[in-house]
Amino acid sequence: MPSVGRIVQINISDGGVPKLPVLAGEVTLAGLEGDRQRNLKFHSGPDRALCLWSLEVIERLQQEGHPIAPGSTGENLTLAGLDWATLIPGSQLQLGDQVRVEITDYAAPCRTLMRWFSDRRFSRIAQKHHPGSSRLYARVLRGGLVSTGDRALVQVEGRTT
């Protein structure tokens, strides 16, 4: 798969899931403006400013029979067209013209996501059990505006691939 994708959905909530779509959002070093988390122990801080996920992973889960959709697991940005399994901590993405982020970790699923899985096994998106299916946490290196449809580019050693 190419290393050029796009932002298909931007998601925010006042805390909890699902996060609901907005057309555009301002990304700051603290995360997406207007977005809140209920549990700040596990879902906040500079290394977890944004949560990213793959539309292709969501579609694969839907094909398996899970009632899941973009935003339902709390990701801020739903991305399409990237080889998700190759994104690892340290990978950098350029989002739109302004925003640059660095992947910091795999987001561990929690029991609040149970309802989005037909068998209630939210571990289906745990990196440990299903590599390449996890949501990703990111640190914001440069903030700015992102909009639905913006390009998402994987950055390698300072260049776009």
C-alpha angles and dihedrals in degrees: 000000000000123000091232116087139146143242106255098175138012113204134196138165139177087244133317133027146342099044112207128229125260126181096234140002143191113241116207131177086267094052138261114350113245094023122117135184126211097210108048092178091071105018113049146044131092095292091052099038093128135024116210131191141177125251089208091057090049091050091049090052090049089053088054088057101259117143093228130136139173110296095016094106094045102259116155096208126032109201131193134195100033126117091246097190091061094057108099137162106296095034113126128212132196108214114196117322098309116029125083123180138178122216108239106174149339113271111239111224119236136203093263085075094057094101091063092062122074091216092037089239101136088173084084086091097043112119090219094058101029111023113208095026099083128108113242132228119219139193116221111238095176125011131211144116123324126187135191107271095030116138120258111207127188110228119214119192092333097316135094117246 
